Amino acid sequence: MNAMGILAPYRYEGYWVFDDPAAGLRQEPFVLGIDTMIDRLVVEIADADRGFKLLFSPQPFPGVMASLKRRRAEFGGNWYWCPELEIEGRLCPALYRYFEEAPEMLYVRAEPRSAA
């Protein structure tokens, strides 16, 4: 993985999803608490439902909005606690398309899409 990953989540049928053809993922959903984290991270991004940038890294970086600490594995996925938002969420096995092992920490930042 690069030092930092970038996804472009958007709303589809009421769910936050993302596409990443390089990872073989299409309309991969964020659920089980991660969706609520995203709702709170994008509150100030206009038209976030139509898409935004989500930067993530296992290392802290400038402008981090939230940190996620790994708590436990379950059914092939991993549960993470976000102290800034005081919520727990589960990342599904698609996490392993980006990391060989589930990182103990993840750092994230949401940004508006660039003007096309």
Secondary structure, DSSP 8 states (H G I E B T S, - for coil): --SSEEE--EEETTEEEEEEGGGTEEEEEE-TTHHHHHHHHTTTSTTGGG-EEEEEESS--TT--EEEEEEEEETTEEEEEETTTTEEEEE-GGGGGT-SS--SEEEEEEEE----
